[in-house]
């Protein structure tokens, strides 16, 4: 995702799009953290010999 120009923030806030944008960015960040955590857990299990 790109960067929001600060001059557009008041316009986006007025009609609710800024809140929606923040929610989408937060969801994307959460999904990235969860994916990273899953990769770490899988890698650890492979190192421990639990997965083939």
Phi and psi restraints in degrees (range 20) as a CNS / XPLOR table:
assign (resid 1 and name C) (resid 2 and name N)
       (resid 2 and name CA) (resid 2 and name C) 1.0 -91.6 20.0 2
assign (resid 2 and name N) (resid 2 and name CA)
       (resid 2 and name C) (resid 3 and name N) 1.0 -168.0 20.0 2
assign (resid 2 and name C) (resid 3 and name N)
       (resid 3 and name CA) (resid 3 and name C) 1.0 -103.0 20.0 2
assign (resid 3 and name N) (resid 3 and name CA)
       (resid 3 and name C) (resid 4 and name N) 1.0 140.5 20.0 2
assign (resid 3 and name C) (resid 4 and name N)
       (resid 4 and name CA) (resid 4 and name C) 1.0 -90.0 20.0 2
assign (resid 4 and name N) (resid 4 and name CA)
       (resid 4 and name C) (resid 5 and name N) 1.0 125.9 20.0 2
assign (resid 4 and name C) (resid 5 and name N)
       (resid 5 and name CA) (resid 5 and name C) 1.0 -64.7 20.0 2
assign (resid 5 and name N) (resid 5 and name CA)
       (resid 5 and name C) (resid 6 and name N) 1.0 128.7 20.0 2
assign (resid 5 and name C) (resid 6 and name N)
       (resid 6 and name CA) (resid 6 and name C) 1.0 -57.1 20.0 2
assign (resid 6 and name N) (resid 6 and name CA)
       (resid 6 and name C) (resid 7 and name N) 1.0 -28.3 20.0 2
assign (resid 6 and name C) (resid 7 and name N)
       (resid 7 and name CA) (resid 7 and name C) 1.0 -67.5 20.0 2
assign (resid 7 and name N) (resid 7 and name CA)
       (resid 7 and name C) (resid 8 and name N) 1.0 -19.7 20.0 2
assign (resid 7 and name C) (resid 8 and name N)
       (resid 8 and name CA) (resid 8 and name C) 1.0 -90.0 20.0 2
assign (resid 8 and name N) (resid 8 and name CA)
       (resid 8 and name C) (resid 9 and name N) 1.0 -12.5 20.0 2
assign (resid 8 and name C) (resid 9 and name N)
       (resid 9 and name CA) (resid 9 and name C) 1.0 -58.9 20.0 2
assign (resid 9 and name N) (resid 9 and name CA)
       (resid 9 and name C) (resid 10 and name N) 1.0 -47.1 20.0 2
assign (resid 9 and name C) (resid 10 and name N)
       (resid 10 and name CA) (resid 10 and name C) 1.0 -59.2 20.0 2
assign (resid 10 and name N) (resid 10 and name CA)
       (resid 10 and name C) (resid 11 and name N) 1.0 -38.8 20.0 2
assign (resid 10 and name C) (resid 11 and name N)
       (resid 11 and name CA) (resid 11 and name C) 1.0 -64.8 20.0 2
assign (resid 11 and name N) (resid 11 and name CA)
       (resid 11 and name C) (resid 12 and name N) 1.0 -45.1 20.0 2
assign (resid 11 and name C) (resid 12 and name N)
       (resid 12 and name CA) (resid 12 and name C) 1.0 -65.3 20.0 2
assign (resid 12 and name N) (resid 12 and name CA)
       (resid 12 and name C) (resid 13 and name N) 1.0 -36.4 20.0 2
assign (resid 12 and name C) (resid 13 and name N)
       (resid 13 and name CA) (resid 13 and name C) 1.0 -67.0 20.0 2
assign (resid 13 and name N) (resid 13 and name CA)
       (resid 13 and name C) (resid 14 and name N) 1.0 -37.7 20.0 2
assign (resid 13 and name C) (resid 14 and name N)
       (resid 14 and name CA) (resid 14 and name C) 1.0 -60.1 20.0 2
assign (resid 14 and name N) (resid 14 and name CA)
       (resid 14 and name C) (resid 15 and name N) 1.0 -39.3 20.0 2
assign (resid 14 and name C) (resid 15 and name N)
       (resid 15 and name CA) (resid 15 and name C) 1.0 -105.4 20.0 2
assign (resid 15 and name N) (resid 15 and name CA)
       (resid 15 and name C) (resid 16 and name N) 1.0 12.0 20.0 2
assign (resid 15 and name C) (resid 16 and name N)
       (resid 16 and name CA) (resid 16 and name C) 1.0 87.0 20.0 2
assign (resid 16 and name N) (resid 16 and name CA)
       (resid 16 and name C) (resid 17 and name N) 1.0 -3.8 20.0 2
assign (resid 16 and name C) (resid 17 and name N)
       (resid 17 and name CA) (resid 17 and name C) 1.0 -69.7 20.0 2
assign (resid 17 and name N) (resid 17 and name CA)
       (resid 17 and name C) (resid 18 and name N) 1.0 -29.9 20.0 2
assign (resid 17 and name C) (resid 18 and name N)
       (resid 18 and name CA) (resid 18 and name C) 1.0 -65.0 20.0 2
assign (resid 18 and name N) (resid 18 and name CA)
       (resid 18 and name C) (resid 19 and name N) 1.0 -44.1 20.0 2
assign (resid 18 and name C) (resid 19 and name N)
       (resid 19 and name CA) (resid 19 and name C) 1.0 -60.6 20.0 2
assign (resid 19 and name N) (resid 19 and name CA)
       (resid 19 and name C) (resid 20 and name N) 1.0 -43.6 20.0 2
assign (resid 19 and name C) (resid 20 and name N)
       (resid 20 and name CA) (resid 20 and name C) 1.0 -63.3 20.0 2
assign (resid 20 and name N) (resid 20 and name CA)
       (resid 20 and name C) (resid 21 and name N) 1.0 -41.6 20.0 2
assign (resid 20 and name C) (resid 21 and name N)
       (resid 21 and name CA) (resid 21 and name C) 1.0 -61.6 20.0 2
assign (resid 21 and name N) (resid 21 and name CA)
       (resid 21 and name C) (resid 22 and name N) 1.0 -44.0 20.0 2
assign (resid 21 and name C) (resid 22 and name N)
       (resid 22 and name CA) (resid 22 and name C) 1.0 -62.7 20.0 2
assign (resid 22 and name N) (resid 22 and name CA)
       (resid 22 and name C) (resid 23 and name N) 1.0 -40.5 20.0 2
assign (resid 22 and name C) (resid 23 and name N)
       (resid 23 and name CA) (resid 23 and name C) 1.0 -62.6 20.0 2
assign (resid 23 and name N) (resid 23 and name CA)
       (resid 23 and name C) (resid 24 and name N) 1.0 -41.8 20.0 2
assign (resid 23 and name C) (resid 24 and name N)
       (resid 24 and name CA) (resid 24 and name C) 1.0 -64.8 20.0 2
assign (resid 24 and name N) (resid 24 and name CA)
       (resid 24 and name C) (resid 25 and name N) 1.0 -41.8 20.0 2
assign (resid 24 and name C) (resid 25 and name N)
       (resid 25 and name CA) (resid 25 and name C) 1.0 -65.2 20.0 2
assign (resid 25 and name N) (resid 25 and name CA)
       (resid 25 and name C) (resid 26 and name N) 1.0 -40.3 20.0 2
assign (resid 25 and name C) (resid 26 and name N)
       (resid 26 and name CA) (resid 26 and name C) 1.0 -64.9 20.0 2
assign (resid 26 and name N) (resid 26 and name CA)
       (resid 26 and name C) (resid 27 and name N) 1.0 -41.5 20.0 2
assign (resid 26 and name C) (resid 27 and name N)
       (resid 27 and name CA) (resid 27 and name C) 1.0 -64.1 20.0 2
assign (resid 27 and name N) (resid 27 and name CA)
       (resid 27 and name C) (resid 28 and name N) 1.0 -41.5 20.0 2
assign (resid 27 and name C) (resid 28 and name N)
       (resid 28 and name CA) (resid 28 and name C) 1.0 -63.6 20.0 2
assign (resid 28 and name N) (resid 28 and name CA)
       (resid 28 and name C) (resid 29 and name N) 1.0 -42.8 20.0 2
assign (resid 28 and name C) (resid 29 and name N)
       (resid 29 and name CA) (resid 29 and name C) 1.0 -63.4 20.0 2
assign (resid 29 and name N) (resid 29 and name CA)
       (resid 29 and name C) (resid 30 and name N) 1.0 -40.8 20.0 2
assign (resid 29 and name C) (resid 30 and name N)
       (resid 30 and name CA) (resid 30 and name C) 1.0 -64.0 20.0 2
assign (resid 30 and name N) (resid 30 and name CA)
       (resid 30 and name C) (resid 31 and name N) 1.0 -43.7 20.0 2
assign (resid 30 and name C) (resid 31 and name N)
       (resid 31 and name CA) (resid 31 and name C) 1.0 -61.7 20.0 2
assign (resid 31 and name N) (resid 31 and name CA)
       (resid 31 and name C) (resid 32 and name N) 1.0 -38.7 20.0 2
assign (resid 31 and name C) (resid 32 and name N)
       (resid 32 and name CA) (resid 32 and name C) 1.0 -66.3 20.0 2
assign (resid 32 and name N) (resid 32 and name CA)
       (resid 32 and name C) (resid 33 and name N) 1.0 -41.0 20.0 2
assign (resid 32 and name C) (resid 33 and name N)
       (resid 33 and name CA) (resid 33 and name C) 1.0 -65.2 20.0 2
assign (resid 33 and name N) (resid 33 and name CA)
       (resid 33 and name C) (resid 34 and name N) 1.0 -41.8 20.0 2
assign (resid 33 and name C) (resid 34 and name N)
       (resid 34 and name CA) (resid 34 and name C) 1.0 -64.6 20.0 2
assign (resid 34 and name N) (resid 34 and name CA)
       (resid 34 and name C) (resid 35 and name N) 1.0 -41.8 20.0 2
assign (resid 34 and name C) (resid 35 and name N)
       (resid 35 and name CA) (resid 35 and name C) 1.0 -62.8 20.0 2
assign (resid 35 and name N) (resid 35 and name CA)
       (resid 35 and name C) (resid 36 and name N) 1.0 -42.6 20.0 2
assign (resid 35 and name C) (resid 36 and name N)
       (resid 36 and name CA) (resid 36 and name C) 1.0 -62.1 20.0 2
assign (resid 36 and name N) (resid 36 and name CA)
       (resid 36 and name C) (resid 37 and name N) 1.0 -43.6 20.0 2
assign (resid 36 and name C) (resid 37 and name N)
       (resid 37 and name CA) (resid 37 and name C) 1.0 -62.7 20.0 2
assign (resid 37 and name N) (resid 37 and name CA)
       (resid 37 and name C) (resid 38 and name N) 1.0 -42.0 20.0 2
assign (resid 37 and name C) (resid 38 and name N)
       (resid 38 and name CA) (resid 38 and name C) 1.0 -62.0 20.0 2
assign (resid 38 and name N) (resid 38 and name CA)
       (resid 38 and name C) (resid 39 and name N) 1.0 -43.4 20.0 2
assign (resid 38 and name C) (resid 39 and name N)
       (resid 39 and name CA) (resid 39 and name C) 1.0 -61.8 20.0 2
assign (resid 39 and name N) (resid 39 and name CA)
       (resid 39 and name C) (resid 40 and name N) 1.0 -40.0 20.0 2
assign (resid 39 and name C) (resid 40 and name N)
       (resid 40 and name CA) (resid 40 and name C) 1.0 -64.2 20.0 2
assign (resid 40 and name N) (resid 40 and name CA)
       (resid 40 and name C) (resid 41 and name N) 1.0 -43.8 20.0 2
assign (resid 40 and name C) (resid 41 and name N)
       (resid 41 and name CA) (resid 41 and name C) 1.0 -64.6 20.0 2
assign (resid 41 and name N) (resid 41 and name CA)
       (resid 41 and name C) (resid 42 and name N) 1.0 -42.0 20.0 2
assign (resid 41 and name C) (resid 42 and name N)
       (resid 42 and name CA) (resid 42 and name C) 1.0 -64.3 20.0 2
assign (resid 42 and name N) (resid 42 and name CA)
       (resid 42 and name C) (resid 43 and name N) 1.0 -43.2 20.0 2
assign (resid 42 and name C) (resid 43 and name N)
       (resid 43 and name CA) (resid 43 and name C) 1.0 -62.5 20.0 2
assign (resid 43 and name N) (resid 43 and name CA)
       (resid 43 and name C) (resid 44 and name N) 1.0 -40.8 20.0 2
assign (resid 43 and name C) (resid 44 and name N)
       (resid 44 and name CA) (resid 44 and name C) 1.0 -65.2 20.0 2
assign (resid 44 and name N) (resid 44 and name CA)
       (resid 44 and name C) (resid 45 and name N) 1.0 -42.2 20.0 2
assign (resid 44 and name C) (resid 45 and name N)
       (resid 45 and name CA) (resid 45 and name C) 1.0 -65.6 20.0 2
assign (resid 45 and name N) (resid 45 and name CA)
       (resid 45 and name C) (resid 46 and name N) 1.0 -36.3 20.0 2
assign (resid 45 and name C) (resid 46 and name N)
       (resid 46 and name CA) (resid 46 and name C) 1.0 -66.3 20.0 2
assign (resid 46 and name N) (resid 46 and name CA)
       (resid 46 and name C) (resid 47 and name N) 1.0 -39.3 20.0 2
assign (resid 46 and name C) (resid 47 and name N)
       (resid 47 and name CA) (resid 47 and name C) 1.0 -66.7 20.0 2
assign (resid 47 and name N) (resid 47 and name CA)
       (resid 47 and name C) (resid 48 and name N) 1.0 -36.1 20.0 2
assign (resid 47 and name C) (resid 48 and name N)
       (resid 48 and name CA) (resid 48 and name C) 1.0 -77.9 20.0 2
assign (resid 48 and name N) (resid 48 and name CA)
       (resid 48 and name C) (resid 49 and name N) 1.0 -7.8 20.0 2
assign (resid 48 and name C) (resid 49 and name N)
       (resid 49 and name CA) (resid 49 and name C) 1.0 87.6 20.0 2
assign (resid 49 and name N) (resid 49 and name CA)
       (resid 49 and name C) (resid 50 and name N) 1.0 10.9 20.0 2
assign (resid 49 and name C) (resid 50 and name N)
       (resid 50 and name CA) (resid 50 and name C) 1.0 -77.6 20.0 2
assign (resid 50 and name N) (resid 50 and name CA)
       (resid 50 and name C) (resid 51 and name N) 1.0 -27.2 20.0 2
assign (resid 50 and name C) (resid 51 and name N)
       (resid 51 and name CA) (resid 51 and name C) 1.0 -116.8 20.0 2
assign (resid 51 and name N) (resid 51 and name CA)
       (resid 51 and name C) (resid 52 and name N) 1.0 150.3 20.0 2
